Structure formats: C-alpha cells, structure tokens
C-alpha cells in the first residue's frame, strides 16, 4: 500500500475491542483505542539475550522498521536489527460470508523471523498487554489475572476488573470496563505470565512469550453485548452456547489450517475488484476502511433469535443503530453480506412499531451504544428530528437490500410501516421544511435540494419493492409520484448554468447531490442524463486541494458523500480525478486517527468524527460496478 494511513488497524473487533497505532512506525507511540486513549500493548523481541521493541513506546531500543503494509484484513510490519529480519502480521479475520467467524472476538498476531547476517540467533517474542484494555481508564478498578491452560498447545492469561457490572454505561468517549480479556499463545517454547501492580500508579498486565512459529491471539468476552429494549443480549458467536475458551481453541486451529490464506484470498480479490472499478488509490482506501467499518458495529442475536448489527456513532454522539449512519454504510454490506443490512434495520422497525414512538416518520436512532432502548437524539422534540432524512434512508435501504437479495420478503414484512413513511415523503419531501438532514453539523436548512432528492429516491425505492412483490399498479403509482417531484426539482433547483442549488431559494449556491446516486445504481432513470452530467461536471469548479466541500457554506467535506458524488461521473478518468484529493487528504493529514469522514478540504485536518461505519459508503463505486443493484 502506497497510502500512508492516518492510523493503522491492529485489533478490530467491535467498538470496545479496538486497538490502533497512530504513528508511521509501530515503535513511535503507545497503541491506542480508536478514541485515542491508551490501550497499551508492548511488543518485545529478544535476540541473543538483548531486548528490542517492535511495538509500543517502551524505553527499550527499537528495531528498525523497514515497511508497513495494509490489506483488507491484515496489517504487516517488517523490521530489521540485531542480525535478524522480523515480520509481524496482525489479522482480524472479518470474512463476511461466515457470520460466526465475523462475530468471533479473536484477533491474531503472527511473528516470523530469519537471520540476515549469516549467523544463528536465539530469538523469542513477547507481548505485554496492560489493564487499560479492560477498563475505561487505567487504575479505575483493581484488576485480577489468572493463567488458563486451554489445551496441550494453547495457553492463555485472563484479565478483568474485579468490579463486574456488564453494560453499566453508555456514551461516546467511553471504553469497556466489564468482561474479560484473554491473551493466548500457541507454539513451541510458549508461555504466559502475570504481572500484578506492585505499587500505586503501576499497571497490572499479562504477557505471552513464543518461540519460532508461535501464534499470539487477543480475545475478549464481554459477557453480555447489548441491552436491547430492556433485555441483555449476547454476541452472535454465543448463539450455539459456545464459551470463549472454545472459540480461542477453534481460532488457533483454524489459522494455519485455512483461515489466514482465506483472509489473503479475500483481500486480494477486494483489491483487484476495486482497482478495476476505480483505480489503485480507490482500492487502497477500501483496504483501509474495511475492518473499521465492521468493527464500528456489534453483531448480536436479539430476543427473537434474529441477527442485529448495531452501529456506534463513534465521536459523533455515541448513538446506536443510527439510521443516517447505516444509510451511508450499506454499500459495503450490500456487496458482501446483505443480512447485516437487515440487521441494521431490525431495531428501527421494532422501535418504530412500538408505543414509545409517536411520530409518523422514521426514528433517527434506537439508543446510545451499547444501550439500545429507543431514540436518544433530540428526544421527543419535534424540532430536533430528521423526518424526510430518515424516511428516505429507511425506504432506500429496504429497496436496496431487497434488490441485492432478489427478494422483497423482508421489506414486505414491514409494509404498513413503509407505507406510512412513503406517504410522509410524498406530502413533505418535494420542498422540505426547515429541518435537519444527516449533515446535522451544518444546522437546520429549509428547501434543501439534496434532501428532496432523498425523498424522490425513497419513493422510487418503495416502488421497486412493490414491483418485486408483483404489485404493478402500486409500483406505477409511486414511480409517477417520484417522477413528478423530480420534474419539479429540475426546474426549481436549477442555477441556470447547468449546476443545481444547495436550497431551492438560494440561487448561485452549490452542494454535493449525493442522494441522486441511487437513480444510477437502481437504473430508474428518473432524472434526465443531461441534468446529472451538467451537475457533476460543475462540481470540479469547487474542488480544493483535498476534495470538494460538502456545499458552499464551509470548506469541510464528508468522505462518503464525496465518493457517492464521484460515482455519478460519466468516466473512470473523471472518477479518479475527483477522488484523488480524498486519498491525498488521508495520506497527508496530521490528524492521526482511524479514518475520519469529516475533514477540511483546504488543510486535510479532521473537523470531527473518527472510526465511523459510514466509510462503508466508500464501496459505492464497487457496488455500482458489480451491477448488483440493477433491477432490470
């Protein structure tokens, strides 16, 4: 990978079990949780009795890092020093076609070494993991540790707070302080050791040591994963009653047998497909985004035995199952795992059908992670809602997952709710009132042209659901409604020079019309081709060094919407030209955090948000190229 990542993924399982390196060299800083708080893991290689660091910020001399490379599922570092070459590969096997594996909370580190000076060397690798990984803050509670011989080949150390209060809090800048972390090792000369804090201010930590060919595993059992409308529910991997010790042993056996090669095969195909669709820079951004997008969610089983896939609005407000976060995320999952799109939507349908939701439009969210008990954003204040936004999002998502599956059964099971939302869009979507959209950081806006586009595509999406259900009359009715609003849009939004406005009453303004992309993906041809061509061509006049601003009000942009806008361009050359500044923003940004989706197009500095699932939206060009969304 030529892209210098703003931060490098090491362990990427879910919003709580997440460890990154924020530096170009793995030895330049401590490892951190995606929030930036230390999740200190030190890596030490001992060569002929002398210790060197290859990971973390300890005061030992550092191995010289030769390279770092990232693919969709692994991050690989290469070092040299003391007469050896050391390769360390971190892998989280998030293979989308295996739900049990996708949910399994086990991540790997595989070190390999060889002499480069012609001599023989006595080498071993050690990993030290601090108490920070199982506490909100170091020193918060006393931590207990124990050694668990899991088999004749695998040994583990367990570490966890002595105060166990599962799911005791929700919020944004918070980390887990319940459940147990496991550090396991398999291989010759392997062992684990415990290190209790000796004095105030010291940290408890656990260590694992391995010789040649050893495999290190990081695992976490969160006991209960979510509160789901008043009931605790467990991670998907526990569906069959599995214990974490069993999952660690399965993970150990699978790595050498098939799993690592399966990860490499998946990653190679993703990269090659993305290069073909949008070029090498595009492919590199997808490689870096893939693990982050999945790890911003939790896969669990609800009280009805169905899969739920709950997102966290990372460094946004901590909301759970947010509709306007799921909406930009879905391109990746429509490609690889449509069941997870249904898993995003189930909590919203459940909440919207309950007595707790009194509005005739769709909710914004279903809680604050990890407590999924109903909307927290704006409460019952009508002025804080996003009526057109969320109705359009849910209708488009329902249509997209139906098309991906070639089966509208899931959407039709919620037909009454979808009918209510589509009627809302017909009544209020043509010229939206003063309200928020997903870009709520920009504040309320009346007559929002891009929001009106969402209404058009939401109505058209519902028409496609009816078409798949064999209801030709209903399909025609709603397609006619969508086309009527679109015709009004073309006349009212026009600036007169081929570009289209931010708001109907603001001539001379501009914005990215990213919601229009579904007209291309669905092949519905609601908007005249010349309208799309002239609007997207006009965007190039507004591009700054690190991309096109979201609209004329500020110089910031959103990475997902930039990619959706680029996907409407008529040629591969235009697409690559438009998204290259986004690649440059990540490559040069001084904001060393997991991919931000909200940054400044003049400076490349993060404005806000990091580690958000919306980077699944970067996959929309690949989704378009796949043809999976074509309904004809």
N, C-alpha and C positions, 0 to 999 in steps of 0.2 A: 504494500500500500504506500503510495506516494503522499497521501494526505497525512499531515501532522494532526493527530486527534487532539481536540481540546482537553480531553481526559480519556484514559484507557481503561476499558472494562476488564476486571479480573474475576469477580464473582457476581453473577447477575441472575438472581432467582426471583425475587419479588421486592416490593417497596421497602421491606425491612431488611432483607438479607441481600446486601448490595455493597460491593467494595470496588473502589476505583483508584487508579493512580493519576494524580493531577499534574504530572511532570513528564517531560520528554524522556528522562531517564528514570528507571524504576527505583534508583537509589537516591534520587534528589529530594524526596519528601516522604512523609508518612503516608500510608494508604488511608483512604477516607471513605466514609459512607457518601452516597450521592448528595446528601445535604451539605457536605463539606466538613462535618465533624469527624474527628479521627476514629477510624476503625483499624487500629494499628496491627499490622501483620509484618513481622520482620522475617526476611529470608537470609540464611547464612550458609555459605558453603565453606567447609573446612578442607583445606588442601595441605597434606603433609603436616598436619598439626597447627596450621595457621588459619584463623577465621577471616573470611571476607564477606561483605554483604552484597547480595544481589537484589534485595527488595527492602524498602523502608529507609528510615532516616537515622539508624543507629550510628554510633561513633566508630564503628569498625571501618577499615579501609574498603573501598568499593571495587568490585570487579568492573572492568571497563566494558560498558555497553556498546556493542557493535551495531545492533539494529533492533527495531521493534516492528512487528507486522500484525495486522488485524484482519481477520476474515469474519464471516457472519457469526461463527460460534467459538472462535479461539483467538487469543492474543498471545503471540510468541515473541519472546525476548532472546537475544543471543549476546553472550558475554565472553570475554577472554581475560585471562590473568593467571598468574602462578603456574604457567605451563599447561593450562587446560583451556578448552572451549566448552562453555556451558550453555545449553539451551533450556529454557524454562517455558512451558506452554500451559496457559490457563484455558480451560474449556468448560463451558456450561452447555450441556447437550440439549438445547431447546429445539428439538426436532418436531415440527408442527404436526406430523402425521401420527404421533404416538402421544396421546393425552396423558397417560400415566408417566411417561418419561418427561414430558413437558412440565409436569407438575412436581416431579421428584426434586426435593430441595437439597440436591447434592451437586457440587461443583468440583472440578479437578485441577490439580497442578502436577504436571509431569516434567521432572528434570532429567536431562541426559547430558553426559559429558564425555570428552575424549581428550587424550593428550595431544598437544600441538608442538611440543619441544622434543619429541622422540624418546622421552623418558617415561617411567612408570610413576604413578602418583596414588597416594592413599586419599580418597575423596569421599565425603559424605555431605548430605544436605540436611539442614534443619529449618523448620518453620516454627516461629513463636507467634501465637495469636492471643491478643490481650482481651481482658474483660470487657472492653468497650463494645465488642461485637454482640454482647447480650445485655447491655444496659443502655438506657437513654443517655446517661453521662457517666464517665468513669468515676468510681467511688460512690455512686448513688446508693448501692446496697452492697452488703457482704456477698461475695461470690463463692460458691462451693465447686469443687472439682473432684473427679474420680476417673480411674482407669477402667476401661471395659475391653477385655479380650473377646472380640466378636467371633473369631474363628482362629484356626491354627495359622492363618495367613494374614489376618487383618486385626489390628489393634486400634482402639480409639480412646481419646480422652474426652470426657464430657464436662461442660462448664455452664453454670447458670446461676442466676440470682437466688439467694435464699428466701427472698420475698417473691412468691409466685402469685401474681394477680393477672391472669390472662385477660387481654382486651380491656385493660383498665383505663385507657385514654384514647382520644382521637386528636388529630391535628395535622399540621403541615410539617414544621421543622421538629419532628419527633422521631425517635428510634425505638425499637422493641426493647422492653425490659421484662419480658416473660419468656418461658420456653427455655430450650437448652441447645447450645452449640456443641457440635461434635467435630473434632479433628481426628481423622483416621489416616492410617498409613498401611500400605501393603508392600511386601518385598523383603529381600534378604537384608539382614542387619538393621531391620526397622524396629522402632520403639517409640513410646510416648512417655512424657514426663509431666509432672505437675509442679507449678511454682506459685505458692501462696504468697500474698503480700506480707513482707516481714515487718514493715513499719508504716505509719501513716503517710499517705502520699504515694506509696508503691502500688503497682497494679498486680493483680493476680493474672497469670497467663498459663497457657498449656503449650507444650512443644511436641513436635513429631520429628523423628530423625530417620533417614533412609539411606541405604547404600545404592549400589548400581541397580538400575531398573525399578526403583521404588515408585509407587504411585501415592500421591497425597490427595486426600478428599476433605472438603469442607462441607458440613451439613448442618441443618437447623430444623429442629422440631418445635413448631410454635404452639403445640397442644391444640388450641382452637384458633382458627384463622380469622374469622369474621363474626360479628353479631349481625344476623340477617333478620330484620324485622322482629327483633326481640329474642331471637334464638341463636345460641352459638352454633356455628357450623365449621366443619373441618375441611382441610385441603383435599383436593381431588385425589391425591395419591393415597389417602387413607380410605378410599371408597370400599376397598375389599378387606379392610381391617388390618392392613399392614402396619408394622411397627417400624420406627426409624432405623433400628439396628438391622432389620431385614433389608430395608431399602439401601443402606450403605453397602451391605454384602452383595446385593444384586448389582449395585453400581460398580463395585470393584470388579466383579466377574465380567461385566459387560464391556468395560473399557477396552481391554486388549482383544476380547473375542470379536467384537464388531463395531462398538459404539464410536470410537474415535474416527475410524475410517468412514463410518456413516456420516459423521459430522463434517468431515472433509469433503465428502462427495456432495452433500447438500450445499455447503458453502461454495464449492467450485461452480455448481450449476447456477446458484443465485447470481454469482459474479458474472458468469458468461451470459446469462439471460439479460442481465442489466446492461452490460456493455453493448449487446446487440440492440437493446431498446433505446439507450440514451447516452452511451459513451462511457469511457473509463472513469471520469470524475463522478458521473452519476452512480456508477456501480460502487465506487468507494464509499460514497455517502450512505448507500443502502447497507453495506457491510457494517459500518459503524453504528447504524441506527438499529439493526435487527434485534440484538439482545436487549437493548434499552427498552424498546417498545414492549416486548413481552414482560420484562422484569418490572415494568410500571404497573402491572396487574397482579392479581391473585386469582388462581384457578381453584374453585371450591365446589362442593356439592351442596345444594340447598336442601331444605327440609322435605321437598318432594322428590329428591334423588336426581334432580336435573343439574346440569353444569351451569355455574355462574362465573363470569370473568369480570372481576371488579377492578376498575382502574382507580388510581390515586392521582389527583391533580397536584403533581409534585411542584413545590414552590410556586403555587398559584393560590390555592386556599385549602388544599387538602381534601376537597370534596371527593366523594366516592361515586362511581358509576355515573359520572357527569356526561350527559347526552352530547353536549357540544365538544367534548373531548373524545368521546367514542367516534363521533362522525368523521373527523379527520383521520382517525386511527385505522378505519376499516379497510383501506386498500390492501394493506399487507395481509390481513386476515381473510379477505375475500379470495386472495390468491392461494393461501396456504392452509387455512383452517376456518371455513365458514361457520362451524359450530361455535367458535369463540365469538363471532359477531352476535349470534343468538344469545350467547352467554352474557354479552354486554347489555342486551335489550331486556332480558327477563326481569331484572329488578325494577326497571322503569315501568314495564307493563303491569307488574304486580302492584307497585305503589300507585300508579295512575288509576287502577281499578278499585282501590281501597277507599274507605270513607275519609281517610286522612287527607286525600287530595280533592279539593273542591272546585278546581278550575276546569274549564272546557278545552284547555290546551295542554300540551305535554309538559311534564316537570323538567327542571334543569338537572337535578341530580337525585340520588337516593340516600344521601348521608354524608358523613365525613369519615374518611378511612381511619380505622377498619370497622366503624360502626355504621352499618347500612340499615338505618331505621327510618328513612324518609328525608325529604329535601331539607337542607340547612341553608342553602343560598337564598338570601332575601326573605326567608320565612314565608309568611302569608302576605307580605307587602306587594301589592299588585304592580307598583312602580319598579320593583326590582326583578320582575320576571322577564323571560325571553320568549314570548308566546309564538311569534312566527318562526323564530330561530329553531326552537325545539320541536315544534310540529313538523317543520320541513325536514329536520335531521332524522327524526324517527321514521317518517314516511320514506325518505330516500334509503335509509338503512334497511328497512323492511323490503323494499323493492330490490335493492342490490343483493341481499342475501338470498332472496327468492330466485333471482336470475342466476346467481352463482350455483345454486343447487338444482336449478331447473325444477323447482318445487315450491309452490306458494303456500304449502300447508301451515308453516309456522306463522306467517303473516295472517292468513285467514282465520287462525285460531283467535286472533285479536281484532277481528274485522270491525266489531262495534266501536272499539276504541279508535282504530284508524279512521273510520268513517267520521267520527266526531272531529278528529284533527284535520282531516281534509276539508271538511265544511268550514272550519275556522280559517284555513288558508284562503279558500275561495272568497270568504267575506272580508278578510282583513289583510290579505297578502299582496294585493295589487299595488297598494301605496301604503306601506306600513306606517303606523303612528310613531310617535316619539318613544322609542323603546331600545333596549339593549339587544345586541347580537353577540355572537361568540367572542368577538373582539371587544369585550366589555371594558377593557382598559382604556379604550378611546371615548367611553361615555355614551350617553343616550344620543340617538340620531333619528330624526324623523325623515320620512320619504327616502329611506335607504335603498338605493338601486340594487346593490348586491343582495340585500335581504329579500327583495322582491323576486330576484332570480331563484332564491331558495324556495320560495313559495311555488313558483312555476314548476320547478323540478320535483318538489314534493307531491304536487297534484299529479304530474305526469307519472311519477313513480307509482302512485296508487293505481293509476290507470293500467300500468303494466301488471300489477298484482291481479287485477280483475281479468285482464286478458289471459293470464296463465290459468285463472280459475274457470275460463270458458264463458265469462260474462262479457260478451262483445258489446252489448248495449251500454253497460256501465263503463267499460273502457272508453268507448267513443265519447260518452258524456264528459268524462274527466279530461280526456285529451283535448276536447273542444274548449273546456274551461281554461286549461293550461295555455293553449294557443291564443285564446282571446287576451289573456293577461300579458302574454309575450308580445303580442302586436301592440298593445298599449305601451309596454315597456320600451320597445324600439323607438316609438315616436317621442315619448316623454323624456327618456334618458339621454337622447342624442345631444351632443355638443355642436353638431353641425360640421365637424371636420373629420368624421369617421371614428371619433372617440366617444365614450359614454361616461356619464357623470357619477360622482360619489352619491349625490342625492338629487332627486328629481327637480328640486327647487334651487339647485346650485350650479348654474352654468359655468363652464370653464374648469370644473373640478375633475379629478380622476380618482380611480380606485381599482384594485385588482378584482376582477369579476370571477373569482374562483368557483362560485357555485354553478356557473354555467357549464363546467366541465362534464357534468353528468349527461348533458344533451349529446356530447360527443361519445361518451362511454356507452350509453344506452342506445345510441344511434336513432334517437327520436326525431332529430331534425326540426325541432320546434323553432329555433332561431335561424334566420337566413344565414347562409355561409358567408356572405359578404359582411354581415354585421360582426361575426366572430373574427374574421380576418382583419377587418379595419381596427377593431378594438384591440386585439392582441398586438397588432403591428404598432399601434400608438404607444404601447407600454415601453418600448425601447427608448423613447424620448425621456423617460423618467428614471432610468437605471443609474444608480450611484455606484461607487467602486465596489460595494459589497451587496448589490442587489437593488431591486425595485422596492420603494416604500409601499406599505400597505395602501396608503392613499395620500392625498395632498396635505393632510393636517400635520404630519410629522415625518421624520426621516427613518423611523423604525419600520421593521417588516416582520412577517411571520414566515418561517421556512416552509411549512406545509402549504400555505396558500400560494407562496411563490412557485412551488413545484406544480400545484394544480393549474395555475395560470400558464406556466410553461407548457404543460401537456396539451393545451389547446392550440399551440402554434403549429403551422402547417408543415414544417420541415424539421428533420433531425438537426440540421445545421442551426436553425433558429433556436431549437430547444437547448442545444449545448451552449450556445452563446448566452442564453438567458439564465441558465443555472450555474454557469462557471463562477460568477461572483459569489454565489452561496458556498461553493466549495472553497473559494478563497477566504470567505469570512471565517469558516471553521479552521482553515489551515493557519491563519494568521491571528485569530482573536486572542487577546490577552486574558480573556475570561476562561480559566482552566477548569471547566465544569463539564459533566456529561451534557450532550448536545442540547443547547438552548434552542427554542423555536422563536424567541422574541429578542431581536437584537437590532442594533443601529446600522443602517446601510452606509453610513459615512465613516464610522470608526471601527466597525465589526465587534464592538463591545456588547455584551449581554445587557439588555434592558431589564429583563426578568424571566422567570420560568427556567427550569432545567430538568432534565431526565423525564420529560413528559412523553406520554404514549402517542401524542399527536404526530411524532416523527414516523409513525406508520403511514402517514399521508405521503411521505416521500416516494412510496412504492406505486403511486398512481400511474406514472408513466409505464411502469412494468405491467400493471394491471391492464392498461389500455392496449399495450402491445400484445397481451395474451389473448385478446378477443373474448375473454370470459364474460364480459358484461353485455355483449351484443345480444339483443333479444330477437333478432330476425334470423 
